[in-house]
């Protein structure tokens, strides 16, 4: 056998063995998640429960490199994070399914992990804050001894995200320290953007079937249908977001939002302005609890509306931004189809203003309120200042009411 033949034979054997090894590796990659499924599940659960003051649990999972090649996909069913200690018995987070799509080459390179998609099916978040300020999401255990820690030479973790999705979600935020509670029911959220770059546009669509909001024992929103469609310019190094094209709808009322929101450090900085895109009284009438029903479209209304407001300044634990809003309603009326009489000649001139951000600096001026309920005139005015420390209220209500006609 000549030297050339020997070399050719050696190369052939090398390719043969390379092919066999590659085949074995492929089989191992495909079968590993199934062969060691129980061990992988138990390891993840044990590690998470060791590092957190909570109980982490999940059901079946599917791990694949080839179904979405060259990407890597992971699907986990019935994920839950249950609180312990003071919040024992409450589930902080749960989801029927969590799906993640990851760019395989970004994992191999190790510079930045590129996530193509994160999707939550029937996500449930129950966020609580006690009166003492303790939150139920503060579940990480402190390090055993931080005094001996040394600066790490490892590279900072970098991540890019292209799409984030929530299907049929439920979010409850109940803050006893502020007396504030909000609830989002039937939430669907779709967010897209090239988070792998520093400056990019975020496209977001949020739809909530019912939104409730309570502050200080007063219900401000009750089962309000909410929709947000917006394009936001994001600057991630400065963590600044500039509002571009957007619509924010509450029932039939649609608002436009302009300005920016930034959080370069711990403080939140904002300069936001909103304004009603419509001028019909019927749109704001839809926000009154009990009015927005299946037959709301049949309610007869007329009249003009003007609504705008702002929030400007720093928000943190000790400071609030300046804020204000103005509402004008002119020559309005409404009549339910099943009732014989209507509410006519509705006029409202309301202004709320706070130029410093201090809650006690809020001034409320109801300069005019007039309505005729089935021929019964009601007039009111009110001025409120220093509402927190010692409320100063100056107002009056004048009405002439025939009780026999109110039922109409």
N, C-alpha and C positions, 0 to 999 in steps of 0.2 A: 504494500500500500504506500503510495507516494505521500510526501508531506502535505500536499494540497488536499489529498483525499482525507488524511487524518484530521486536518483542520476543519474541513467541511463536515466530517462526522462529529467532531467535538462540538461545533457550533449547533449542529442539529440536536445533539443530546442536551445542550444547554437550553435551547429554545423549548425542547420537550419538557424538561424539568421546570422551567420557568412557567410554562403553560399549566403544568400540574399544580404548582404552588399557587399560581394565580387563581385557579379553579377552586382549590381548597380554601383560600382566603375569601373568595366570593361566597362559597357555601357557609363559611363561618360567620361572615357579616350578616348574611340573610337569616341564619338559624340562631345566632347568639341571643337576640331578644326573646326567642321562644324557649331555647334550652335553659337559659338562666333567668327566666322571667321572674320567678318567685324570689330569687336572690336579689335581683335588681330592685324589685318593689320593696322588699324588706329593708334593704340598705338605704334607699332614699327616705323611707318613712322614719327609720331609726335616726338617721342623720338630722333630718328636719326637726323631729321632736326633741332631739338632744340640744339643738341650738335655739329653739323657740319656746317661749312660755305659752304654748298652745299645742293642740293635738291636730296633726296633719294626717289626712287620710285620703285615699283615692282608690278607684276600682281598676278596671281593665285598661290596658294601654296598647297602642300600636306604634311600632317604630319601623321606619322604612327609609332605605336609601335609593331604592330602584324604582319605586312607583312614581316618584317625582324627580328622578335623576335629571340634571346634576344637583338637585336640591335634596335636602334632608327633611323629612316630615315626622312629626310626633303628635299623637292624639291620645288624650287621657280622659277617661270617663269618671264622673261622680267625685270631683275634687272638693274637699272641704277643709277649712281651717277653723277649728272650734276653740273658743276662749276657755281659759282656766282662771283660777283665783277669784278676784272681785267680779269678773264677768262670766263666771262659771255658768254653763247652760246656754250661752249665746253662741251662735255661729257667725264669726266675723265674715267669712267668705265661703261661697259654694258655687259650683258650676256643674251642669250636667255633662258638659264636654269642653275641653280646652284643646285647640289645635294650633300647632306652631309649624311654620315652614321656614327653613333656614338654608341659606346659601352655603353649600358644602365647601367651595373653594375659599370662602372667607374664614371658615374654621381651620382649614389646612394652613393658610397664610398666617392666621393668628393676629393680624394687625387690627382688624375691626370685624365684629360679627354682624353680618348682614341678614336681618330677619325680613323675609318676604311678607309674612302674614302672621298675626296673632288673632285668633277668633275664640270668643267665649259664647257658648250656647246656654241660655237660661242662667246667666250670671246673677248671683244674689250677694249684695254687700250690706252688712248691718253695722254701721259705724256709730259708736257711742262715745260721749264725753261726759264724765261725772261732774258734779258741782265743783269738786276740788281741781278740775282740769285734767284728770287722768283719762287717757284715751284707750279704747280697747284694741287699737291697732299697734300700740307700742308693745310688741311681743318679743322683741329680740333680747336675748340674755346678755348681760354685760360680760366683758372679758374677765377672766380670772384675775389677772394682774396686769394692768395697763402700764405700770411704772417701768416695766422691763422691756416694753415694746420699743423697737428701733425702726427708723424710717426704712421703708421697703424700696428696693431698687427695681422692682417689677414695673412694667408699663401700666398706665391707667387703663381700666376697662373701657372699651369703646364699642358702641352698638349702633347699628343703623336699622330703621324700621320703615317699611314701605306702606303697610296697611294694617289697621287695627279695627276690629269689628266686635260688636256686642249684639246678640240676638235675644230678644225677649228678656231683657234684664230688669232687675229690681234693685233700687238703691235707697237706703234709709240713712239719713244723717240726723242724729238726735244729740244736741249739745246742751246739756243741763246748765253748764257754766254761763251760757249766753241766753238761755231761754229760747233757743232757736231749733226748729225741727223742719226738715223737708223730706219729701218722699217722692220718688220717681217710680211709676208703675207702668209696665209694658214699654220698656225703653229699647229702642233700636238705634245703634250708633255705628256709623261708618266713617273712618278717618283714613285719608291717603296723603302721602307726602314722602319725599326722598330724605328721610332723617339721617342718611349717611353723609349729607353735606352740611355745612355750617349755616348757610342761608338758603331758604327754599320756601315754597308755598304749601300750606296745608289746606286741603279740601275736606270739609267735614259736613256731615248730615246727621243731625240728631232728631229723633222723633220720640215723643213720650205720650202715651195714651192718656195718662192722668198724672198731674203734678199737684201736690199739696204743700203748703208752706205756712208755718205758724211761728210767730215771733212775739214774745211777751204775752202769751196767752191769747193773742188775736190771730184769727185765721185770715191771711191775706190772699191765699189761693186755695181753691177747693176743687179738685178733679179738673184742673185746667189742662186742656190738650195743648201740647207744646211742640214746636218745630223750629229747628235752627239749621239754616243752610248758609255756610260761610266759606270764604276764601281768606286765609290769614297769612300774611308774610311773617315768617319766623326767622329770627336771628339767634341761633342757639348759644354762641359764645357769650352774648349779652343777655340771653334768655328774655328776649323782647319780642312781642307779638303785635303787629300792626294790622288793624282791621281793614279789609279791602271790600270786596263785594259780599254782602251778607243780608240775611233776613231773619228776624226773630219773631215768631208768631206765638201768641197766647190766645187760644180759642180763635176768634175772628179778628183779633187785633194784631197787626203786623208792624213791627218796629224796625227801623234801620239803626245800625250801630257803627259809630266811627271813633277813631282814636287808637290808643295803644295800651298795652299792659306789659309790665316788665318786672322781673324778679332777679336782678343781678346778684344779690346776696340773700339775706334773710327777709328784708323788707319787700313789700309789694308796692310798686309804683304804677300809677295809672292816670290816664287822661282820657276819659270815655264820655261820649255824648250819644244820646238816643233821641229818636223822633218818630212819631207815628207816621207811617207811610200812607195811611188812609185818612180821610176827613169825615167819615160817616159816624154818627152817634151809635149806630147799631153795633159797630165793632167793639167799642168799650163796654156796651151793655152786656155783651157776651161773657164778661169777666165776673159779673155779679152772681154769687152762688145761687143756684136754683133757676137761673134764667137760661143758661146754656143747656138745653135739652134737645131731644130728638126733633121736636117741632119748633125749634128756635127760628128756623128759616121762615116760618109762617107768621112770626111776630111782626106786626106792622110798626115801622119806625120812620122817623125823619129827624133832621137836625145835623149840625156840624160839630166837629170835634177837633181840638188841637192839643197835642200832648208832646212834651219834650222834657229832657232832664240831663243831668251830668254827674260824674264822680271824678274828682281830681285830687291827687296827692298821694301820700304814703299811708299804707295800711300795715300795722303790726300789732303785737300784743298790747301796746299802750297808746296807739294812735290810729285814727280813722281818717280817710280822705274827706275833703269837702264834698258836699253833695246837694242836689236840689232837683225839683221837678215842678212843672207848671201844667195845669189842666184847665182847659176852657171848653165849655159846652154851651152852645147857643141855639135857642129856638128849637128844642128837641121834643120828641114825644114817643111814646110806645104804647101798644095795645095788644094784649093777648087775644088770640082768635076766639077763645071760648068765653071771654068776659065782655059784658056789655059796655063798659066804660074804659077810658084810657087815662094815661098820665100825660099832661100837656104842658106847654110853655116851660120846659126845663132849661134852667140857666145855672151854670156852675163856673165860678172863678176861684180856683184853688192854687195856692203856691206854698211849697215847702222848700226851705232854704237853710243851709248850714255852711257858712263860709270858712270855718276853722277845722271842722272834723270832730270837734268835741261834742258828744251827744247833747250836753246841756245847752249848747249854742244853737240848737235847732229852733227855727221859728216857723210856725204854721199859720198861714193866713187864708181863711175861707172868707173871701171878700163878699161873695154873693152865692146864695143858694136859693133857688125858687123852683117850685113844682106845683102843679095843680092836679091832685089825685081825684079823678072823677068829679071835678068842680070844686074840690076842697083846696084852697091855697095854703101853701106852707113856705115861709121865708125864714132864712137863718143866716147868721154871720158868726165868725169866731176868730179870735186871735190867741195863739198859745206861744209862750216863751218860757225859758228855763224849765223844760218838761221833766228833767231828771231830778234836780236838787229840790226845787220848790215850784211846782207848776203854776204859772201865772196865766189864768184863763179869763178872757173877756169875750162874752158872746151873748147872743139872744136868739130865741126862736119864737116866731109869731105864726099862728096857724088858726084857721077856722075849719072845723071838721064836723060834718054830719055823720055820726057813727053808722047810721042806717045805709049810707052810700059807700062806705069803705069796702064792703064785701064785693062790690061791683068792679 
